[in-house]
Amino acid sequence: MPSKTVIVGSAIGLHARPAALIAEAAGKYDDEVTLAVDGEEPVDAASALMIMTLGAEKGAEVTVSSDNADALEEVAGLVEKDLDAVDA
């Protein structure tokens, strides 16, 4: 499965608000999208709860994987963005 490693941009990491926004984006695709931190099993990116279990803080490397190139790029872009910013 194609993947892309990105750096978490949200100031508080992948917690409630960022996880919900990422899960919403991943959920609109029929293809599976996963997130993983180094050394851990990948989790379903369409589940905010599973994203939060990663414990990924700002600056952490997260690998986004999907067979759908559009899903991969959209979710990777969201992981990199500060989703806690007022205009996010």
PDB file with SEQRES, HELIX, SHEET and CRYST1 records, atoms N, CA, C and O in Angstrom:
SEQRES   1 A   88  MET PRO SER LYS THR VAL ILE VAL GLY SER ALA ILE GLY          
SEQRES   2 A   88  LEU HIS ALA ARG PRO ALA ALA LEU ILE ALA GLU ALA ALA          
SEQRES   3 A   88  GLY LYS TYR ASP ASP GLU VAL THR LEU ALA VAL ASP GLY          
SEQRES   4 A   88  GLU GLU PRO VAL ASP ALA ALA SER ALA LEU MET ILE MET          
SEQRES   5 A   88  THR LEU GLY ALA GLU LYS GLY ALA GLU VAL THR VAL SER          
SEQRES   6 A   88  SER ASP ASN ALA ASP ALA LEU GLU GLU VAL ALA GLY LEU          
SEQRES   7 A   88  VAL GLU LYS ASP LEU ASP ALA VAL ASP ALA                      
HELIX    1 AA1 ALA A   16  GLY A   27  1                                  12    
HELIX    2 AA2 ALA A   48  THR A   53  1                                   6    
HELIX    3 AA3 ALA A   69  GLU A   80  1                                  12    
SHEET    1 AA1 4 SER A   3  ILE A   7  0                                        
SHEET    2 AA1 4 GLU A  61  SER A  66 -1                                        
SHEET    3 AA1 4 VAL A  33  VAL A  37 -1                                        
SHEET    4 AA1 4 VAL A  43  ASP A  44 -1                                        
CRYST1    1.000    1.000    1.000  90.00  90.00  90.00 P 1           1          
ATOM      1  N   MET A   1       0.854  -1.175   0.000  1.00  0.00           N  
ATOM      2  CA  MET A   1       0.000   0.000   0.000  1.00  0.00           C  
ATOM      3  C   MET A   1       0.901   1.239   0.000  1.00  0.00           C  
ATOM      4  O   MET A   1       1.814   1.338   0.819  1.00  0.00           O  
ATOM      5  N   PRO A   2       0.652   2.172  -0.901  1.00  0.00           N  
ATOM      6  CA  PRO A   2       1.444   3.408  -0.932  1.00  0.00           C  
ATOM      7  C   PRO A   2       1.327   4.171   0.392  1.00  0.00           C  
ATOM      8  O   PRO A   2       0.286   4.142   1.050  1.00  0.00           O  
ATOM      9  N   SER A   3       2.410   4.851   0.767  1.00  0.00           N  
ATOM     10  CA  SER A   3       2.387   5.595   2.031  1.00  0.00           C  
ATOM     11  C   SER A   3       3.211   6.868   1.916  1.00  0.00           C  
ATOM     12  O   SER A   3       4.004   7.051   0.993  1.00  0.00           O  
ATOM     13  N   LYS A   4       2.990   7.734   2.890  1.00  0.00           N  
ATOM     14  CA  LYS A   4       3.705   9.010   2.961  1.00  0.00           C  
ATOM     15  C   LYS A   4       3.913   9.320   4.438  1.00  0.00           C  
ATOM     16  O   LYS A   4       2.971   9.244   5.226  1.00  0.00           O  
ATOM     17  N   THR A   5       5.134   9.667   4.815  1.00  0.00           N  
ATOM     18  CA  THR A   5       5.425  10.016   6.198  1.00  0.00           C  
ATOM     19  C   THR A   5       5.436  11.531   6.322  1.00  0.00           C  
ATOM     20  O   THR A   5       6.111  12.233   5.570  1.00  0.00           O  
ATOM     21  N   VAL A   6       4.665  12.018   7.297  1.00  0.00           N  
ATOM     22  CA  VAL A   6       4.516  13.458   7.511  1.00  0.00           C  
ATOM     23  C   VAL A   6       4.730  13.782   8.989  1.00  0.00           C  
ATOM     24  O   VAL A   6       4.756  12.889   9.836  1.00  0.00           O  
ATOM     25  N   ILE A   7       4.880  15.057   9.278  1.00  0.00           N  
ATOM     26  CA  ILE A   7       5.086  15.545  10.646  1.00  0.00           C  
ATOM     27  C   ILE A   7       3.787  16.155  11.155  1.00  0.00           C  
ATOM     28  O   ILE A   7       3.160  16.957  10.463  1.00  0.00           O  
ATOM     29  N   VAL A   8       3.383  15.778  12.363  1.00  0.00           N  
ATOM     30  CA  VAL A   8       2.156  16.311  12.971  1.00  0.00           C  
ATOM     31  C   VAL A   8       2.317  17.813  13.182  1.00  0.00           C  
ATOM     32  O   VAL A   8       3.274  18.270  13.807  1.00  0.00           O  
ATOM     33  N   GLY A   9       1.359  18.570  12.649  1.00  0.00           N  
ATOM     34  CA  GLY A   9       1.427  20.025  12.729  1.00  0.00           C  
ATOM     35  C   GLY A   9       0.572  20.642  13.821  1.00  0.00           C  
ATOM     36  O   GLY A   9       0.818  21.781  14.218  1.00  0.00           O  
ATOM     37  N   SER A  10      -0.423  19.924  14.316  1.00  0.00           N  
ATOM     38  CA  SER A  10      -1.320  20.493  15.337  1.00  0.00           C  
ATOM     39  C   SER A  10      -0.588  20.708  16.649  1.00  0.00           C  
ATOM     40  O   SER A  10       0.156  19.843  17.111  1.00  0.00           O  
ATOM     41  N   ALA A  11      -0.807  21.864  17.238  1.00  0.00           N  
ATOM     42  CA  ALA A  11      -0.104  22.259  18.457  1.00  0.00           C  
ATOM     43  C   ALA A  11      -0.267  21.261  19.597  1.00  0.00           C  
ATOM     44  O   ALA A  11       0.661  21.061  20.381  1.00  0.00           O  
ATOM     45  N   ILE A  12      -1.431  20.635  19.697  1.00  0.00           N  
ATOM     46  CA  ILE A  12      -1.639  19.668  20.781  1.00  0.00           C  
ATOM     47  C   ILE A  12      -1.552  18.228  20.290  1.00  0.00           C  
ATOM     48  O   ILE A  12      -1.913  17.303  21.016  1.00  0.00           O  
ATOM     49  N   GLY A  13      -1.079  18.035  19.071  1.00  0.00           N  
ATOM     50  CA  GLY A  13      -0.968  16.691  18.518  1.00  0.00           C  
ATOM     51  C   GLY A  13      -2.304  16.207  17.976  1.00  0.00           C  
ATOM     52  O   GLY A  13      -3.237  16.989  17.794  1.00  0.00           O  
ATOM     53  N   LEU A  14      -2.380  14.910  17.722  1.00  0.00           N  
ATOM     54  CA  LEU A  14      -3.590  14.338  17.129  1.00  0.00           C  
ATOM     55  C   LEU A  14      -4.574  13.947  18.221  1.00  0.00           C  
ATOM     56  O   LEU A  14      -4.794  12.767  18.493  1.00  0.00           O  
ATOM     57  N   HIS A  15      -5.162  14.966  18.839  1.00  0.00           N  
ATOM     58  CA  HIS A  15      -6.154  14.741  19.887  1.00  0.00           C  
ATOM     59  C   HIS A  15      -7.537  15.062  19.336  1.00  0.00           C  
ATOM     60  O   HIS A  15      -7.715  15.046  18.118  1.00  0.00           O  
ATOM     61  N   ALA A  16      -8.502  15.346  20.161  1.00  0.00           N  
ATOM     62  CA  ALA A  16      -9.921  15.388  19.792  1.00  0.00           C  
ATOM     63  C   ALA A  16     -10.256  16.114  18.493  1.00  0.00           C  
ATOM     64  O   ALA A  16     -10.742  15.485  17.552  1.00  0.00           O  
ATOM     65  N   ARG A  17     -10.012  17.407  18.417  1.00  0.00           N  
ATOM     66  CA  ARG A  17     -10.429  18.157  17.219  1.00  0.00           C  
ATOM     67  C   ARG A  17      -9.677  17.711  15.967  1.00  0.00           C  
ATOM     68  O   ARG A  17     -10.310  17.413  14.955  1.00  0.00           O  
ATOM     69  N   PRO A  18      -8.345  17.655  16.007  1.00  0.00           N  
ATOM     70  CA  PRO A  18      -7.640  17.190  14.812  1.00  0.00           C  
ATOM     71  C   PRO A  18      -8.042  15.767  14.406  1.00  0.00           C  
ATOM     72  O   PRO A  18      -8.220  15.486  13.221  1.00  0.00           O  
ATOM     73  N   ALA A  19      -8.184  14.881  15.377  1.00  0.00           N  
ATOM     74  CA  ALA A  19      -8.561  13.498  15.070  1.00  0.00           C  
ATOM     75  C   ALA A  19      -9.932  13.431  14.412  1.00  0.00           C  
ATOM     76  O   ALA A  19     -10.139  12.656  13.478  1.00  0.00           O  
ATOM     77  N   ALA A  20     -10.869  14.242  14.895  1.00  0.00           N  
ATOM     78  CA  ALA A  20     -12.217  14.248  14.319  1.00  0.00           C  
ATOM     79  C   ALA A  20     -12.188  14.751  12.876  1.00  0.00           C  
ATOM     80  O   ALA A  20     -12.870  14.191  12.017  1.00  0.00           O  
ATOM     81  N   LEU A  21     -11.420  15.785  12.600  1.00  0.00           N  
ATOM     82  CA  LEU A  21     -11.338  16.334  11.246  1.00  0.00           C  
ATOM     83  C   LEU A  21     -10.669  15.346  10.284  1.00  0.00           C  
ATOM     84  O   LEU A  21     -11.093  15.201   9.138  1.00  0.00           O  
ATOM     85  N   ILE A  22      -9.629  14.677  10.759  1.00  0.00           N  
ATOM     86  CA  ILE A  22      -8.934  13.685   9.931  1.00  0.00           C  
ATOM     87  C   ILE A  22      -9.851  12.492   9.673  1.00  0.00           C  
ATOM     88  O   ILE A  22      -9.939  12.008   8.544  1.00  0.00           O  
ATOM     89  N   ALA A  23     -10.531  12.018  10.712  1.00  0.00           N  
ATOM     90  CA  ALA A  23     -11.436  10.866  10.562  1.00  0.00           C  
ATOM     91  C   ALA A  23     -12.569  11.182   9.589  1.00  0.00           C  
ATOM     92  O   ALA A  23     -12.961  10.330   8.791  1.00  0.00           O  
ATOM     93  N   GLU A  24     -13.087  12.391   9.654  1.00  0.00           N  
ATOM     94  CA  GLU A  24     -14.160  12.798   8.742  1.00  0.00           C  
ATOM     95  C   GLU A  24     -13.674  12.750   7.294  1.00  0.00           C  
ATOM     96  O   GLU A  24     -14.380  12.262   6.411  1.00  0.00           O  
ATOM     97  N   ALA A  25     -12.475  13.256   7.061  1.00  0.00           N  
ATOM     98  CA  ALA A  25     -11.918  13.259   5.706  1.00  0.00           C  
ATOM     99  C   ALA A  25     -11.658  11.830   5.220  1.00  0.00           C  
ATOM    100  O   ALA A  25     -11.994  11.494   4.084  1.00  0.00           O  
ATOM    101  N   ALA A  26     -11.069  10.999   6.062  1.00  0.00           N  
ATOM    102  CA  ALA A  26     -10.764   9.617   5.672  1.00  0.00           C  
ATOM    103  C   ALA A  26     -12.032   8.813   5.438  1.00  0.00           C  
ATOM    104  O   ALA A  26     -12.060   7.935   4.576  1.00  0.00           O  
ATOM    105  N   GLY A  27     -13.077   9.104   6.197  1.00  0.00           N  
ATOM    106  CA  GLY A  27     -14.323   8.365   6.110  1.00  0.00           C  
ATOM    107  C   GLY A  27     -15.105   8.577   4.832  1.00  0.00           C  
ATOM    108  O   GLY A  27     -15.986   7.782   4.504  1.00  0.00           O  
ATOM    109  N   LYS A  28     -14.797   9.632   4.113  1.00  0.00           N  
ATOM    110  CA  LYS A  28     -15.547   9.882   2.874  1.00  0.00           C  
ATOM    111  C   LYS A  28     -15.021   9.069   1.691  1.00  0.00           C  
ATOM    112  O   LYS A  28     -15.604   9.102   0.607  1.00  0.00           O  
ATOM    113  N   TYR A  29     -13.924   8.341   1.897  1.00  0.00           N  
ATOM    114  CA  TYR A  29     -13.371   7.494   0.843  1.00  0.00           C  
ATOM    115  C   TYR A  29     -13.750   6.032   1.095  1.00  0.00           C  
ATOM    116  O   TYR A  29     -13.832   5.587   2.240  1.00  0.00           O  
ATOM    117  N   ASP A  30     -13.979   5.299   0.011  1.00  0.00           N  
ATOM    118  CA  ASP A  30     -14.288   3.875   0.130  1.00  0.00           C  
ATOM    119  C   ASP A  30     -13.041   3.057   0.454  1.00  0.00           C  
ATOM    120  O   ASP A  30     -13.136   1.981   1.044  1.00  0.00           O  
ATOM    121  N   ASP A  31     -11.879   3.566   0.071  1.00  0.00           N  
ATOM    122  CA  ASP A  31     -10.630   2.850   0.311  1.00  0.00           C  
ATOM    123  C   ASP A  31     -10.150   3.038   1.749  1.00  0.00           C  
ATOM    124  O   ASP A  31     -10.398   4.070   2.372  1.00  0.00           O  
ATOM    125  N   GLU A  32      -9.464   2.027   2.258  1.00  0.00           N  
ATOM    126  CA  GLU A  32      -8.911   2.098   3.603  1.00  0.00           C  
ATOM    127  C   GLU A  32      -7.790   3.133   3.658  1.00  0.00           C  
ATOM    128  O   GLU A  32      -6.973   3.234   2.743  1.00  0.00           O  
ATOM    129  N   VAL A  33      -7.767   3.890   4.740  1.00  0.00           N  
ATOM    130  CA  VAL A  33      -6.692   4.842   5.016  1.00  0.00           C  
ATOM    131  C   VAL A  33      -6.226   4.535   6.427  1.00  0.00           C  
ATOM    132  O   VAL A  33      -7.044   4.443   7.342  1.00  0.00           O  
ATOM    133  N   THR A  34      -4.915   4.374   6.619  1.00  0.00           N  
ATOM    134  CA  THR A  34      -4.391   4.091   7.946  1.00  0.00           C  
ATOM    135  C   THR A  34      -3.332   5.115   8.341  1.00  0.00           C  
ATOM    136  O   THR A  34      -2.711   5.762   7.498  1.00  0.00           O  
ATOM    137  N   LEU A  35      -3.150   5.238   9.654  1.00  0.00           N  
ATOM    138  CA  LEU A  35      -2.102   6.082  10.224  1.00  0.00           C  
ATOM    139  C   LEU A  35      -1.270   5.209  11.152  1.00  0.00           C  
ATOM    140  O   LEU A  35      -1.800   4.320  11.817  1.00  0.00           O  
ATOM    141  N   ALA A  36       0.025   5.463  11.194  1.00  0.00           N  
ATOM    142  CA  ALA A  36       0.893   4.716  12.103  1.00  0.00           C  
ATOM    143  C   ALA A  36       2.044   5.586  12.569  1.00  0.00           C  
ATOM    144  O   ALA A  36       2.546   6.430  11.827  1.00  0.00           O  
ATOM    145  N   VAL A  37       2.457   5.367  13.815  1.00  0.00           N  
ATOM    146  CA  VAL A  37       3.679   5.968  14.327  1.00  0.00           C  
ATOM    147  C   VAL A  37       4.717   4.859  14.369  1.00  0.00           C  
ATOM    148  O   VAL A  37       4.366   3.682  14.443  1.00  0.00           O  
ATOM    149  N   ASP A  38       5.974   5.222  14.323  1.00  0.00           N  
ATOM    150  CA  ASP A  38       7.068   4.261  14.236  1.00  0.00           C  
ATOM    151  C   ASP A  38       6.972   3.183  15.314  1.00  0.00           C  
ATOM    152  O   ASP A  38       6.849   3.477  16.503  1.00  0.00           O  
ATOM    153  N   GLY A  39       7.031   1.949  14.873  1.00  0.00           N  
ATOM    154  CA  GLY A  39       7.036   0.833  15.794  1.00  0.00           C  
ATOM    155  C   GLY A  39       5.674   0.369  16.269  1.00  0.00           C  
ATOM    156  O   GLY A  39       5.588  -0.579  17.049  1.00  0.00           O  
ATOM    157  N   GLU A  40       4.607   1.013  15.820  1.00  0.00           N  
ATOM    158  CA  GLU A  40       3.252   0.665  16.253  1.00  0.00           C  
ATOM    159  C   GLU A  40       2.429   0.150  15.078  1.00  0.00           C  
ATOM    160  O   GLU A  40       2.742   0.415  13.918  1.00  0.00           O  
ATOM    161  N   GLU A  41       1.376  -0.588  15.399  1.00  0.00           N  
ATOM    162  CA  GLU A  41       0.460  -1.071  14.378  1.00  0.00           C  
ATOM    163  C   GLU A  41      -0.336   0.099  13.799  1.00  0.00           C  
ATOM    164  O   GLU A  41      -0.671   1.033  14.526  1.00  0.00           O  
ATOM    165  N   PRO A  42      -0.642   0.060  12.498  1.00  0.00           N  
ATOM    166  CA  PRO A  42      -1.458   1.118  11.902  1.00  0.00           C  
ATOM    167  C   PRO A  42      -2.886   1.086  12.442  1.00  0.00           C  
ATOM    168  O   PRO A  42      -3.400   0.033  12.818  1.00  0.00           O  
ATOM    169  N   VAL A  43      -3.513   2.259  12.474  1.00  0.00           N  
ATOM    170  CA  VAL A  43      -4.905   2.363  12.918  1.00  0.00           C  
ATOM    171  C   VAL A  43      -5.754   2.934  11.794  1.00  0.00           C  
ATOM    172  O   VAL A  43      -5.239   3.576  10.878  1.00  0.00           O  
ATOM    173  N   ASP A  44      -7.047   2.697  11.869  1.00  0.00           N  
ATOM    174  CA  ASP A  44      -8.007   3.185  10.884  1.00  0.00           C  
ATOM    175  C   ASP A  44      -8.136   4.699  11.002  1.00  0.00           C  
ATOM    176  O   ASP A  44      -8.540   5.219  12.042  1.00  0.00           O  
ATOM    177  N   ALA A  45      -7.787   5.402   9.921  1.00  0.00           N  
ATOM    178  CA  ALA A  45      -7.838   6.868   9.937  1.00  0.00           C  
ATOM    179  C   ALA A  45      -9.265   7.403   9.923  1.00  0.00           C  
ATOM    180  O   ALA A  45      -9.470   8.599  10.128  1.00  0.00           O  
ATOM    181  N   ALA A  46     -10.257   6.543   9.685  1.00  0.00           N  
ATOM    182  CA  ALA A  46     -11.650   6.981   9.700  1.00  0.00           C  
ATOM    183  C   ALA A  46     -12.246   6.931  11.103  1.00  0.00           C  
ATOM    184  O   ALA A  46     -13.432   7.209  11.279  1.00  0.00           O  
ATOM    185  N   SER A  47     -11.441   6.583  12.099  1.00  0.00           N  
ATOM    186  CA  SER A  47     -11.897   6.512  13.488  1.00  0.00           C  
ATOM    187  C   SER A  47     -11.121   7.510  14.345  1.00  0.00           C  
ATOM    188  O   SER A  47      -9.925   7.340  14.581  1.00  0.00           O  
ATOM    189  N   ALA A  48     -11.812   8.549  14.806  1.00  0.00           N  
ATOM    190  CA  ALA A  48     -11.156   9.555  15.651  1.00  0.00           C  
ATOM    191  C   ALA A  48     -10.579   8.912  16.909  1.00  0.00           C  
ATOM    192  O   ALA A  48      -9.488   9.279  17.346  1.00  0.00           O  
ATOM    193  N   LEU A  49     -11.293   7.968  17.489  1.00  0.00           N  
ATOM    194  CA  LEU A  49     -10.819   7.302  18.706  1.00  0.00           C  
ATOM    195  C   LEU A  49      -9.520   6.549  18.436  1.00  0.00           C  
ATOM    196  O   LEU A  49      -8.590   6.606  19.241  1.00  0.00           O  
ATOM    197  N   MET A  50      -9.452   5.849  17.319  1.00  0.00           N  
ATOM    198  CA  MET A  50      -8.232   5.106  16.985  1.00  0.00           C  
ATOM    199  C   MET A  50      -7.069   6.056  16.716  1.00  0.00           C  
ATOM    200  O   MET A  50      -5.932   5.762  17.084  1.00  0.00           O  
ATOM    201  N   ILE A  51      -7.343   7.186  16.081  1.00  0.00           N  
ATOM    202  CA  ILE A  51      -6.285   8.177  15.839  1.00  0.00           C  
ATOM    203  C   ILE A  51      -5.725   8.677  17.164  1.00  0.00           C  
ATOM    204  O   ILE A  51      -4.512   8.825  17.314  1.00  0.00           O  
ATOM    205  N   MET A  52      -6.602   8.934  18.116  1.00  0.00           N  
ATOM    206  CA  MET A  52      -6.143   9.442  19.416  1.00  0.00           C  
ATOM    207  C   MET A  52      -5.298   8.416  20.164  1.00  0.00           C  
ATOM    208  O   MET A  52      -4.442   8.792  20.965  1.00  0.00           O  
ATOM    209  N   THR A  53      -5.524   7.114  19.913  1.00  0.00           N  
ATOM    210  CA  THR A  53      -4.729   6.088  20.594  1.00  0.00           C  
ATOM    211  C   THR A  53      -3.274   6.093  20.143  1.00  0.00           C  
ATOM    212  O   THR A  53      -2.418   5.511  20.809  1.00  0.00           O  
ATOM    213  N   LEU A  54      -2.984   6.746  19.014  1.00  0.00           N  
ATOM    214  CA  LEU A  54      -1.597   6.822  18.549  1.00  0.00           C  
ATOM    215  C   LEU A  54      -0.730   7.639  19.505  1.00  0.00           C  
ATOM    216  O   LEU A  54       0.471   7.395  19.624  1.00  0.00           O  
ATOM    217  N   GLY A  55      -1.338   8.601  20.177  1.00  0.00           N  
ATOM    218  CA  GLY A  55      -0.577   9.463  21.084  1.00  0.00           C  
ATOM    219  C   GLY A  55       0.424  10.339  20.348  1.00  0.00           C  
ATOM    220  O   GLY A  55       1.452  10.711  20.914  1.00  0.00           O  
ATOM    221  N   ALA A  56       0.141  10.672  19.101  1.00  0.00           N  
ATOM    222  CA  ALA A  56       1.063  11.460  18.280  1.00  0.00           C  
ATOM    223  C   ALA A  56       0.998  12.933  18.673  1.00  0.00           C  
ATOM    224  O   ALA A  56      -0.033  13.587  18.513  1.00  0.00           O  
ATOM    225  N   GLU A  57       2.106  13.438  19.185  1.00  0.00           N  
ATOM    226  CA  GLU A  57       2.210  14.838  19.591  1.00  0.00           C  
ATOM    227  C   GLU A  57       2.743  15.681  18.440  1.00  0.00           C  
ATOM    228  O   GLU A  57       3.171  15.142  17.420  1.00  0.00           O  
ATOM    229  N   LYS A  58       2.717  17.002  18.602  1.00  0.00           N  
ATOM    230  CA  LYS A  58       3.257  17.917  17.585  1.00  0.00           C  
ATOM    231  C   LYS A  58       4.706  17.534  17.301  1.00  0.00           C  
ATOM    232  O   LYS A  58       5.499  17.329  18.220  1.00  0.00           O  
ATOM    233  N   GLY A  59       5.036  17.442  16.023  1.00  0.00           N  
ATOM    234  CA  GLY A  59       6.396  17.106  15.621  1.00  0.00           C  
ATOM    235  C   GLY A  59       6.641  15.621  15.430  1.00  0.00           C  
ATOM    236  O   GLY A  59       7.698  15.235  14.931  1.00  0.00           O  
ATOM    237  N   ALA A  60       5.688  14.773  15.814  1.00  0.00           N  
ATOM    238  CA  ALA A  60       5.846  13.322  15.640  1.00  0.00           C  
ATOM    239  C   ALA A  60       5.726  12.950  14.165  1.00  0.00           C  
ATOM    240  O   ALA A  60       5.005  13.598  13.407  1.00  0.00           O  
ATOM    241  N   GLU A  61       6.442  11.900  13.769  1.00  0.00           N  
ATOM    242  CA  GLU A  61       6.322  11.382  12.411  1.00  0.00           C  
ATOM    243  C   GLU A  61       5.179  10.383  12.357  1.00  0.00           C  
ATOM    244  O   GLU A  61       5.111   9.459  13.167  1.00  0.00           O  
ATOM    245  N   VAL A  62       4.277  10.575  11.392  1.00  0.00           N  
ATOM    246  CA  VAL A  62       3.133   9.679  11.206  1.00  0.00           C  
ATOM    247  C   VAL A  62       3.149   9.216   9.751  1.00  0.00           C  
ATOM    248  O   VAL A  62       3.311  10.023   8.835  1.00  0.00           O  
ATOM    249  N   THR A  63       2.981   7.919   9.551  1.00  0.00           N  
ATOM    250  CA  THR A  63       2.919   7.367   8.200  1.00  0.00           C  
ATOM    251  C   THR A  63       1.464   7.155   7.820  1.00  0.00           C  
ATOM    252  O   THR A  63       0.732   6.420   8.484  1.00  0.00           O  
ATOM    253  N   VAL A  64       1.060   7.808   6.743  1.00  0.00           N  
ATOM    254  CA  VAL A  64      -0.295   7.694   6.209  1.00  0.00           C  
ATOM    255  C   VAL A  64      -0.221   6.724   5.037  1.00  0.00           C  
ATOM    256  O   VAL A  64       0.645   6.858   4.172  1.00  0.00           O  
ATOM    257  N   SER A  65      -1.135   5.737   5.005  1.00  0.00           N  
ATOM    258  CA  SER A  65      -1.127   4.748   3.926  1.00  0.00           C  
ATOM    259  C   SER A  65      -2.529   4.589   3.341  1.00  0.00           C  
ATOM    260  O   SER A  65      -3.525   4.614   4.065  1.00  0.00           O  
ATOM    261  N   SER A  66      -2.589   4.427   2.022  1.00  0.00           N  
ATOM    262  CA  SER A  66      -3.855   4.164   1.337  1.00  0.00           C  
ATOM    263  C   SER A  66      -3.568   3.817  -0.118  1.00  0.00           C  
ATOM    264  O   SER A  66      -2.609   4.312  -0.711  1.00  0.00           O  
ATOM    265  N   ASP A  67      -4.412   2.959  -0.683  1.00  0.00           N  
ATOM    266  CA  ASP A  67      -4.310   2.669  -2.112  1.00  0.00           C  
ATOM    267  C   ASP A  67      -4.926   3.790  -2.946  1.00  0.00           C  
ATOM    268  O   ASP A  67      -4.724   3.843  -4.159  1.00  0.00           O  
ATOM    269  N   ASN A  68      -5.671   4.681  -2.305  1.00  0.00           N  
ATOM    270  CA  ASN A  68      -6.316   5.802  -2.982  1.00  0.00           C  
ATOM    271  C   ASN A  68      -5.409   7.029  -2.849  1.00  0.00           C  
ATOM    272  O   ASN A  68      -5.239   7.566  -1.754  1.00  0.00           O  
ATOM    273  N   ALA A  69      -4.835   7.461  -3.959  1.00  0.00           N  
ATOM    274  CA  ALA A  69      -3.888   8.580  -3.937  1.00  0.00           C  
ATOM    275  C   ALA A  69      -4.521   9.865  -3.405  1.00  0.00           C  
ATOM    276  O   ALA A  69      -3.872  10.615  -2.676  1.00  0.00           O  
ATOM    277  N   ASP A  70      -5.780  10.127  -3.762  1.00  0.00           N  
ATOM    278  CA  ASP A  70      -6.450  11.339  -3.281  1.00  0.00           C  
ATOM    279  C   ASP A  70      -6.634  11.298  -1.770  1.00  0.00           C  
ATOM    280  O   ASP A  70      -6.402  12.290  -1.080  1.00  0.00           O  
ATOM    281  N   ALA A  71      -7.052  10.146  -1.264  1.00  0.00           N  
ATOM    282  CA  ALA A  71      -7.236   9.981   0.179  1.00  0.00           C  
ATOM    283  C   ALA A  71      -5.905  10.147   0.894  1.00  0.00           C  
ATOM    284  O   ALA A  71      -5.828  10.814   1.925  1.00  0.00           O  
ATOM    285  N   LEU A  72      -4.872   9.550   0.356  1.00  0.00           N  
ATOM    286  CA  LEU A  72      -3.542   9.632   0.948  1.00  0.00           C  
ATOM    287  C   LEU A  72      -3.088  11.083   1.052  1.00  0.00           C  
ATOM    288  O   LEU A  72      -2.622  11.514   2.107  1.00  0.00           O  
ATOM    289  N   GLU A  73      -3.220  11.831  -0.023  1.00  0.00           N  
ATOM    290  CA  GLU A  73      -2.775  13.233  -0.027  1.00  0.00           C  
ATOM    291  C   GLU A  73      -3.623  14.104   0.900  1.00  0.00           C  
ATOM    292  O   GLU A  73      -3.088  14.949   1.618  1.00  0.00           O  
ATOM    293  N   GLU A  74      -4.941  13.901   0.888  1.00  0.00           N  
ATOM    294  CA  GLU A  74      -5.803  14.727   1.734  1.00  0.00           C  
ATOM    295  C   GLU A  74      -5.527  14.481   3.213  1.00  0.00           C  
ATOM    296  O   GLU A  74      -5.377  15.426   3.987  1.00  0.00           O  
ATOM    297  N   VAL A  75      -5.462  13.218   3.602  1.00  0.00           N  
ATOM    298  CA  VAL A  75      -5.238  12.899   5.019  1.00  0.00           C  
ATOM    299  C   VAL A  75      -3.828  13.322   5.452  1.00  0.00           C  
ATOM    300  O   VAL A  75      -3.656  13.869   6.542  1.00  0.00           O  
ATOM    301  N   ALA A  76      -2.833  13.076   4.619  1.00  0.00           N  
ATOM    302  CA  ALA A  76      -1.468  13.496   4.946  1.00  0.00           C  
ATOM    303  C   ALA A  76      -1.401  15.011   5.121  1.00  0.00           C  
ATOM    304  O   ALA A  76      -0.736  15.508   6.030  1.00  0.00           O  
ATOM    305  N   GLY A  77      -2.087  15.738   4.254  1.00  0.00           N  
ATOM    306  CA  GLY A  77      -2.120  17.194   4.360  1.00  0.00           C  
ATOM    307  C   GLY A  77      -2.756  17.670   5.655  1.00  0.00           C  
ATOM    308  O   GLY A  77      -2.308  18.649   6.252  1.00  0.00           O  
ATOM    309  N   LEU A  78      -3.805  16.973   6.088  1.00  0.00           N  
ATOM    310  CA  LEU A  78      -4.462  17.339   7.352  1.00  0.00           C  
ATOM    311  C   LEU A  78      -3.571  17.047   8.552  1.00  0.00           C  
ATOM    312  O   LEU A  78      -3.533  17.830   9.502  1.00  0.00           O  
ATOM    313  N   VAL A  79      -2.859  15.932   8.516  1.00  0.00           N  
ATOM    314  CA  VAL A  79      -1.954  15.592   9.627  1.00  0.00           C  
ATOM    315  C   VAL A  79      -0.899  16.673   9.782  1.00  0.00           C  
ATOM    316  O   VAL A  79      -0.541  17.036  10.903  1.00  0.00           O  
ATOM    317  N   GLU A  80      -0.394  17.193   8.657  1.00  0.00           N  
ATOM    318  CA  GLU A  80       0.657  18.220   8.673  1.00  0.00           C  
ATOM    319  C   GLU A  80       0.155  19.596   9.107  1.00  0.00           C  
ATOM    320  O   GLU A  80       0.939  20.419   9.582  1.00  0.00           O  
ATOM    321  N   LYS A  81      -1.130  19.849   8.951  1.00  0.00           N  
ATOM    322  CA  LYS A  81      -1.704  21.170   9.207  1.00  0.00           C  
ATOM    323  C   LYS A  81      -1.988  21.355  10.706  1.00  0.00           C  
ATOM    324  O   LYS A  81      -2.270  20.390  11.416  1.00  0.00           O  
ATOM    325  N   ASP A  82      -1.911  22.593  11.168  1.00  0.00           N  
ATOM    326  CA  ASP A  82      -2.303  22.889  12.556  1.00  0.00           C  
ATOM    327  C   ASP A  82      -3.822  23.010  12.591  1.00  0.00           C  
ATOM    328  O   ASP A  82      -4.379  24.084  12.362  1.00  0.00           O  
ATOM    329  N   LEU A  83      -4.480  21.893  12.881  1.00  0.00           N  
ATOM    330  CA  LEU A  83      -5.951  21.866  12.868  1.00  0.00           C  
ATOM    331  C   LEU A  83      -6.556  22.507  14.094  1.00  0.00           C  
ATOM    332  O   LEU A  83      -7.780  22.574  14.208  1.00  0.00           O  
ATOM    333  N   ASP A  84      -5.745  22.978  15.008  1.00  0.00           N  
ATOM    334  CA  ASP A  84      -6.238  23.690  16.173  1.00  0.00           C  
ATOM    335  C   ASP A  84      -6.246  25.193  15.951  1.00  0.00           C  
ATOM    336  O   ASP A  84      -6.749  25.945  16.786  1.00  0.00           O  
ATOM    337  N   ALA A  85      -5.691  25.632  14.827  1.00  0.00           N  
ATOM    338  CA  ALA A  85      -5.659  27.056  14.509  1.00  0.00           C  
ATOM    339  C   ALA A  85      -7.099  27.536  14.261  1.00  0.00           C  
ATOM    340  O   ALA A  85      -7.949  26.762  13.820  1.00  0.00           O  
ATOM    341  N   VAL A  86      -7.353  28.773  14.540  1.00  0.00           N  
ATOM    342  CA  VAL A  86      -8.698  29.348  14.431  1.00  0.00           C  
ATOM    343  C   VAL A  86      -9.255  29.195  13.019  1.00  0.00           C  
ATOM    344  O   VAL A  86     -10.447  28.930  12.857  1.00  0.00           O  
ATOM    345  N   ASP A  87      -8.417  29.357  11.993  1.00  0.00           N  
ATOM    346  CA  ASP A  87      -8.906  29.309  10.609  1.00  0.00           C  
ATOM    347  C   ASP A  87      -8.783  27.936   9.971  1.00  0.00           C  
ATOM    348  O   ASP A  87      -8.931  27.814   8.755  1.00  0.00           O  
ATOM    349  N   ALA A  88      -8.518  26.906  10.751  1.00  0.00           N  
ATOM    350  CA  ALA A  88      -8.296  25.558  10.192  1.00  0.00           C  
ATOM    351  C   ALA A  88      -9.516  24.976   9.565  1.00  0.00           C  
ATOM    352  O   ALA A  88      -9.475  23.855   9.058  1.00  0.00           O  
TER     353      ALA A  88                                                      
END                                                                             
